[in-house]
Amino acid sequence: MRLRSIQLENFRNHRSFFFEPEEGINLIYGHNGSGKTSILEAAHYCALTKGFITASDGECLSFSADYFLLTALFESSSRKETTVRVSYSKENGKKLQVDGNEVKPFSLHIGQIPCISFAPSEIVIISGPPGERRRFLDNAVCQSDRRYLDNLLVYRRILQQRNALLLQLSQNSRGDTSMLAIWSENLAFAAASVTAARIRFLADFFPFVESLHRELSGGETPAIEYRSTIGKLQEDVPESELRERFLERFQGNERQERLRGQTLSGPHRDELLFLLDGRESKRFTSQGQQRTFLISLKLALFRYFNEKIGESPICLLDDIFSELDGKRTVAVLDMLEGCGQALISSAELKESPVGGGSCALHYLQTTSSTQNSET
C-alpha cells in the first residue's frame, strides 16, 4: 500500500497543505511546530478513521476553524487507487467517504488501508495500564481479521446491556433476574469468539516479534503471555470450551457482580504481558529496553500484515530517531528499506538516515502553506 498524496485543510497547524510522498522511505524534517507529526496523523486518520495521538476530533481543528478536511489518494500493490475523504465539523461531526461514497459505520473501512504507526507516546503500550495493551491487540487483530472487529463490537454491545442490568440489580436487590441468564449466555458466546481470535493472532504474530527483537536488542529473549480472566488457555482451545468456561465464570461471579453492578470477567478485563528474559518488561526493564520492545512490536506488525494479507502496510514513524541510538536507528531503517512506504518525522536531518540506502527528504518550514516541501 502506498500513499500517493494527501491534502490537509484546517487540520491542526496546517491551514492548507498538500503533500506527495515518494515510494520507499520518506524523511519529513523541520523545527518543532512545523507540522511534521500532523502529516502522519492525517494519513492515519484516512487509513483508520482516527489519529494515533490521543485527541478528540475537535482538538485537531486549526485555531478558530469550524471544520477540517483530509483527502488522501492511496494505491495498492495491484495499482488499484482509492480516494479517502475524512471531514469533521462542530455541527455535523465526523464523516468518511471512500471513492465518493459515504461509509457508515466507520468500522467497515478498518483493514482496507493497512497502516502501522509509531509515536513516543505509545510507550504506554509497554509501561501503561492493561487497557493500553488490549487496545494495541484489538487494533492489530482488527486490521487482519474482518470478523474479529464485528465480534468485538457485538461483545461490547452485549457487555453494555449486561452491565446496565447488573447496575439495576445492584440498586434494587429484589429486581427481576430472569434476563441476566440470557445476557450471560449471549456474552459467553461473544467472549469466546473474541478470545479465540486473540489467541490465534498471538500464536501467529509472536515469531515475528521474537525474530525482530533479537536483531534489535542483540540477543535478548522476548515473550508474550495472554492472561485471561478464565485461567490459562492453550493455543488450540476450541471455542465451545471457551464458551462453557466463560458461562461458568459469569454464573459463579453472579452474586458479586450484582453487588458491584458490573461484569467482572471477560476479554475486557484480560491482560497481555510482555516479558524480556523471563521478567515482565513493564516492571523490570529500562526505558531503552521498553522502547526497543515497542519498536519490535510495530515492525513485527509490518511483516505480519505483509504476509497475512499480502499488502505492505504504510509505516508512520513519528520522531523515531529520538528513541534510538545510531546503531539501532540504522538497523530499523535497513529493515524498512525495500519493504514498502514509510513516512518518518524528525526534528533534524541526520547525516545518514538510511544505512547505505536512498531516502526522500521533505523539509517543512515553521509556517506551512499549500506546498511546502522539498524532495
C-alpha positions as CSV (number, residue, x, y, z in Angstrom):
1,M,0.0,0.0,0.0
2,R,1.2,3.5,-0.8
3,L,0.0,7.0,0.0
4,R,0.2,8.9,-3.3
5,S,-0.9,12.3,-2.0
6,I,-2.7,13.9,0.9
7,Q,-4.4,17.3,1.3
8,L,-4.9,18.8,4.7
9,E,-7.3,21.7,5.3
10,N,-7.7,23.3,8.7
11,F,-6.0,20.3,10.3
12,R,-4.0,21.2,13.4
13,N,-1.5,23.9,12.4
14,H,-2.0,23.3,8.6
15,R,-4.5,25.7,7.1
16,S,-3.9,24.3,3.7
17,F,-1.2,21.8,2.9
18,F,-0.6,19.3,0.0
19,F,2.0,16.5,0.3
20,E,3.2,13.9,-2.1
21,P,5.5,11.3,-0.6
22,E,7.7,9.1,-2.7
23,E,7.8,5.3,-2.7
24,G,10.1,3.8,0.0
25,I,11.4,5.8,2.9
26,N,10.4,9.5,3.3
27,L,12.0,11.6,5.9
28,I,10.0,14.7,6.9
29,Y,12.1,17.1,8.9
30,G,11.9,20.6,10.3
31,H,11.7,22.6,13.5
32,N,9.2,21.9,16.2
33,G,5.8,23.4,15.3
34,S,6.3,22.9,11.5
35,G,3.5,20.3,11.4
36,K,5.5,17.1,10.7
37,T,3.6,14.9,13.1
38,S,0.3,16.3,11.7
39,I,1.0,14.9,8.3
40,L,1.5,11.4,9.7
41,E,-1.6,11.8,11.9
42,A,-3.7,12.9,8.9
43,A,-2.6,9.8,6.9
44,H,-3.5,7.7,10.0
45,Y,-7.0,9.3,10.0
46,C,-7.6,8.4,6.4
47,A,-6.4,4.8,6.9
48,L,-8.1,4.1,10.3
49,T,-10.6,7.0,10.8
50,K,-8.7,8.3,13.8
51,G,-5.3,9.8,14.8
52,F,-2.6,7.8,16.5
53,I,-2.2,10.7,19.0
54,T,-4.8,10.6,21.8
55,A,-7.0,13.5,21.0
56,S,-10.6,14.2,20.1
57,D,-11.6,15.2,16.6
58,G,-12.4,18.7,17.8
59,E,-8.8,19.1,19.1
60,C,-7.5,18.5,15.6
61,L,-9.2,21.7,14.3
62,S,-6.9,24.6,13.4
63,F,-7.3,27.6,15.7
64,S,-10.7,29.3,15.2
65,A,-11.6,26.8,12.3
66,D,-15.1,25.2,12.3
67,Y,-14.1,22.2,10.2
68,F,-11.2,20.1,8.9
69,L,-11.0,18.1,5.7
70,L,-8.5,15.4,4.8
71,T,-8.3,14.0,1.2
72,A,-5.9,11.1,0.5
73,L,-5.1,9.1,-2.6
74,F,-3.9,5.5,-1.9
75,E,-2.6,2.9,-4.3
76,S,-2.4,-0.8,-3.6
77,S,0.2,-3.2,-4.7
78,S,-2.1,-4.2,-7.6
79,R,-2.2,-0.5,-8.7
80,K,-5.8,0.0,-7.5
81,E,-6.4,3.6,-6.5
82,T,-8.6,4.5,-3.5
83,T,-9.6,8.1,-2.6
84,V,-10.5,8.7,1.1
85,R,-12.0,11.9,2.5
86,V,-12.4,12.5,6.2
87,S,-14.2,15.6,7.3
88,Y,-15.2,16.9,10.7
89,S,-17.2,19.9,11.7
90,K,-18.6,21.0,15.0
91,E,-22.2,20.9,13.7
92,N,-22.1,17.6,11.8
93,G,-19.4,15.6,13.5
94,K,-17.0,13.3,11.5
95,K,-17.8,11.8,8.1
96,L,-16.0,9.3,5.9
97,Q,-16.1,9.0,2.1
98,V,-14.3,6.3,0.1
99,D,-14.3,6.8,-3.7
100,G,-17.1,9.3,-3.3
101,N,-19.4,7.0,-1.3
102,E,-20.2,7.7,2.4
103,V,-19.1,4.9,4.7
104,K,-21.2,4.0,7.8
105,P,-20.2,2.7,10.2
106,F,-16.5,3.6,10.1
107,S,-15.7,0.1,11.1
108,L,-16.4,-1.0,7.5
109,H,-13.2,0.9,6.5
110,I,-10.9,-0.7,9.0
111,G,-8.4,-3.0,7.3
112,Q,-8.9,-1.6,3.8
113,I,-5.8,0.6,4.1
114,P,-3.2,-1.3,6.3
115,C,-1.2,1.1,8.4
116,I,1.4,0.8,11.2
117,S,2.2,3.8,13.4
118,F,4.9,4.5,16.0
119,A,4.9,7.5,18.3
120,P,6.9,8.0,21.5
121,S,3.7,8.4,23.5
122,E,2.8,4.8,22.6
123,I,5.4,3.6,25.1
124,V,2.3,3.2,27.4
125,I,1.6,0.0,25.4
126,I,4.6,-1.4,27.3
127,S,4.6,0.6,30.6
128,G,1.0,1.6,31.0
129,P,-2.2,0.0,32.3
130,P,-3.7,-3.2,30.8
131,G,-6.2,-1.2,28.7
132,E,-3.4,0.1,26.5
133,R,-2.2,-3.4,25.7
134,R,-5.7,-4.6,25.0
135,R,-6.2,-1.6,22.6
136,F,-3.0,-2.5,20.8
137,L,-4.0,-6.1,20.5
138,D,-7.6,-5.2,19.3
139,N,-6.3,-2.7,16.7
140,A,-3.8,-5.3,15.4
141,V,-6.3,-8.1,15.0
142,C,-8.9,-5.8,13.5
143,Q,-6.7,-4.9,10.6
144,S,-6.1,-8.6,9.7
145,D,-9.4,-10.2,10.6
146,R,-12.6,-8.7,9.4
147,R,-14.8,-11.0,11.6
148,Y,-12.9,-10.0,14.7
149,L,-14.0,-6.4,14.6
150,D,-17.6,-7.5,14.1
151,N,-17.4,-9.9,17.0
152,L,-15.7,-7.3,19.2
153,L,-18.4,-4.7,18.5
154,V,-21.1,-7.4,19.3
155,Y,-19.3,-8.2,22.6
156,R,-19.1,-4.6,23.6
157,R,-22.8,-4.1,22.9
158,I,-23.8,-7.2,24.9
159,L,-21.4,-6.2,27.7
160,Q,-23.0,-2.7,27.9
161,Q,-26.5,-4.3,28.2
162,R,-25.5,-6.8,30.8
163,N,-23.7,-4.1,32.9
164,A,-26.8,-1.9,32.7
165,L,-28.9,-4.8,34.0
166,L,-26.4,-5.5,36.8
167,L,-26.4,-1.9,37.8
168,Q,-30.2,-2.0,38.1
169,L,-30.0,-5.1,40.2
170,S,-27.3,-3.6,42.5
171,Q,-29.8,-0.7,43.2
172,N,-32.8,-3.0,43.6
173,S,-31.9,-6.4,45.2
174,R,-35.5,-7.6,44.5
175,G,-35.4,-6.8,40.8
176,D,-36.2,-9.3,38.1
177,T,-33.1,-11.5,37.4
178,S,-34.7,-13.6,34.6
179,M,-32.9,-11.7,31.9
180,L,-29.5,-12.0,33.5
181,A,-29.1,-15.6,32.4
182,I,-29.9,-14.7,28.8
183,W,-27.4,-11.9,28.7
184,S,-24.8,-14.1,30.4
185,E,-25.2,-16.8,27.7
186,N,-25.0,-14.3,24.9
187,L,-21.9,-12.7,26.4
188,A,-20.2,-16.1,26.8
189,F,-20.7,-16.7,23.1
190,A,-19.2,-13.3,22.1
191,A,-16.4,-13.5,24.7
192,A,-15.4,-16.9,23.3
193,S,-15.1,-15.6,19.7
194,V,-13.0,-12.6,20.8
195,T,-10.7,-14.6,23.0
196,A,-10.1,-17.3,20.4
197,A,-9.2,-14.8,17.8
198,R,-6.8,-13.0,20.1
199,I,-5.0,-16.3,21.0
200,R,-4.8,-17.3,17.3
201,F,-3.3,-13.9,16.4
202,L,-0.7,-14.0,19.1
203,A,0.4,-17.5,18.1
204,D,0.9,-16.4,14.5
205,F,2.3,-13.0,15.4
206,F,4.9,-13.8,18.1
207,P,7.5,-15.4,15.9
208,F,7.8,-12.1,14.0
209,V,8.3,-10.3,17.3
210,E,10.9,-12.8,18.5
211,S,13.0,-12.6,15.3
212,L,13.0,-8.8,15.1
213,H,13.6,-8.2,18.8
214,R,16.7,-10.4,18.7
215,E,18.0,-8.4,15.8
216,L,17.4,-5.0,17.5
217,S,18.4,-6.0,21.1
218,G,21.5,-8.1,20.4
219,G,20.1,-11.3,21.7
220,E,17.5,-10.6,24.5
221,T,14.7,-13.1,24.6
222,P,11.2,-11.7,24.4
223,A,7.9,-13.4,25.3
224,I,4.2,-12.5,25.1
225,E,1.7,-14.0,27.6
226,Y,-2.0,-13.7,27.4
227,R,-3.7,-13.8,30.8
228,S,-7.4,-14.5,30.7
229,T,-9.9,-14.0,33.5
230,I,-11.0,-17.6,33.0
231,G,-7.5,-19.0,33.6
232,K,-4.6,-20.3,31.5
233,L,-5.5,-21.0,27.9
234,Q,-3.9,-23.3,25.3
235,E,-3.4,-22.1,21.8
236,D,-5.7,-24.7,20.3
237,V,-8.5,-24.4,22.8
238,P,-11.9,-24.8,21.0
239,E,-14.5,-22.0,21.2
240,S,-17.0,-24.4,22.6
241,E,-14.8,-24.9,25.6
242,L,-14.3,-21.2,26.0
243,R,-18.0,-20.6,25.9
244,E,-18.5,-23.1,28.7
245,R,-15.8,-21.6,30.8
246,F,-17.0,-18.1,30.4
247,L,-20.6,-19.1,31.2
248,E,-19.4,-20.9,34.4
249,R,-17.4,-17.8,35.4
250,F,-20.3,-15.5,34.9
251,Q,-22.6,-17.8,36.9
252,G,-20.0,-18.2,39.6
253,N,-19.5,-14.4,39.9
254,E,-23.2,-13.5,39.7
255,R,-23.6,-12.6,43.4
256,Q,-20.5,-10.4,43.4
257,E,-21.4,-8.8,40.1
258,R,-24.9,-7.9,41.3
259,L,-23.4,-6.2,44.3
260,R,-20.8,-4.3,42.2
261,G,-23.1,-3.6,39.3
262,Q,-20.6,-4.6,36.6
263,T,-19.2,-7.7,34.7
264,L,-16.0,-8.8,36.5
265,S,-14.6,-11.2,33.9
266,G,-14.3,-11.4,30.1
267,P,-12.0,-10.1,27.3
268,H,-12.4,-6.5,28.5
269,R,-10.5,-7.4,31.7
270,D,-7.8,-9.7,30.2
271,E,-4.2,-8.8,30.4
272,L,-1.3,-9.0,27.9
273,L,2.1,-9.3,29.4
274,F,5.4,-8.5,27.6
275,L,8.3,-10.4,29.0
276,L,12.1,-9.9,28.5
277,D,14.4,-12.7,29.5
278,G,11.6,-14.1,31.7
279,R,10.8,-10.8,33.5
280,E,7.9,-8.5,33.0
281,S,9.1,-5.6,30.8
282,K,6.7,-3.1,32.5
283,R,8.3,-3.6,35.9
284,F,11.9,-4.8,35.4
285,T,13.4,-3.3,32.3
286,S,14.8,0.1,31.4
287,Q,13.1,2.7,29.3
288,G,15.5,1.9,26.4
289,Q,14.6,-1.8,26.6
290,Q,10.9,-0.9,26.6
291,R,11.3,1.3,23.6
292,T,13.1,-1.4,21.7
293,F,10.3,-3.9,22.6
294,L,7.7,-1.4,21.3
295,I,9.5,-0.9,18.0
296,S,9.9,-4.7,17.7
297,L,6.1,-5.0,18.1
298,K,5.5,-2.4,15.4
299,L,7.9,-3.7,12.9
300,A,6.6,-7.2,13.5
301,L,3.1,-6.0,12.7
302,F,4.5,-4.7,9.4
303,R,5.9,-8.1,8.5
304,Y,2.9,-10.0,9.8
305,F,0.4,-7.9,7.7
306,N,2.6,-8.2,4.7
307,E,2.5,-12.0,4.9
308,K,-1.1,-12.3,6.2
309,I,-3.0,-10.0,3.9
310,G,-0.5,-9.8,1.0
311,E,-0.3,-6.0,1.2
312,S,2.6,-4.0,2.7
313,P,1.2,-1.5,5.3
314,I,2.1,2.1,5.2
315,C,4.5,2.9,8.1
316,L,4.1,6.1,10.0
317,L,7.1,6.7,12.4
318,D,6.9,9.8,14.5
319,D,10.2,11.1,15.9
320,I,11.8,7.6,16.0
321,F,15.4,9.0,15.9
322,S,15.0,10.4,19.4
323,E,14.0,7.0,20.7
324,L,17.0,5.0,19.3
325,D,20.8,5.2,19.3
326,G,22.6,5.4,16.0
327,K,23.2,1.7,15.6
328,R,19.6,0.7,16.2
329,T,18.3,3.6,14.0
330,V,20.3,2.2,11.1
331,A,19.1,-1.3,11.9
332,V,15.4,-0.2,11.9
333,L,15.6,1.7,8.7
334,D,17.6,-1.1,6.9
335,M,14.6,-3.3,7.8
336,L,12.2,-0.9,6.3
337,E,14.2,-0.3,3.1
338,G,12.6,-2.2,0.2
339,C,9.6,-3.2,2.2
340,G,7.0,-0.6,1.2
341,Q,6.4,3.0,2.0
342,A,7.4,4.7,5.3
343,L,6.9,8.3,6.5
344,I,9.3,9.3,9.2
345,S,9.3,12.6,11.1
346,S,12.4,14.1,12.6
347,A,13.3,17.5,14.2
348,E,16.6,17.4,12.4
349,L,18.2,15.9,9.3
350,K,20.6,13.1,10.1
351,E,23.7,12.7,8.1
352,S,23.0,9.1,7.1
353,P,19.3,8.5,7.9
354,V,19.4,5.2,6.0
355,G,22.3,2.8,6.1
356,G,23.6,3.0,2.6
357,G,20.2,3.3,1.0
358,S,18.1,6.1,-0.5
359,C,15.7,8.3,1.3
360,A,13.3,11.0,0.0
361,L,13.8,14.2,2.1
362,H,11.0,16.7,2.8
363,Y,11.7,19.9,4.6
364,L,8.9,21.7,6.4
365,Q,9.3,25.4,7.4
366,T,7.6,26.6,10.6
367,T,4.7,28.2,8.7
368,S,3.3,25.8,6.2
369,S,1.4,26.7,3.0
370,T,-0.2,24.9,0.1
371,Q,3.1,23.3,-1.0
372,N,5.9,23.4,1.4
373,S,8.2,20.5,0.9
374,E,11.5,19.8,-0.8
375,T,12.4,16.3,-2.1
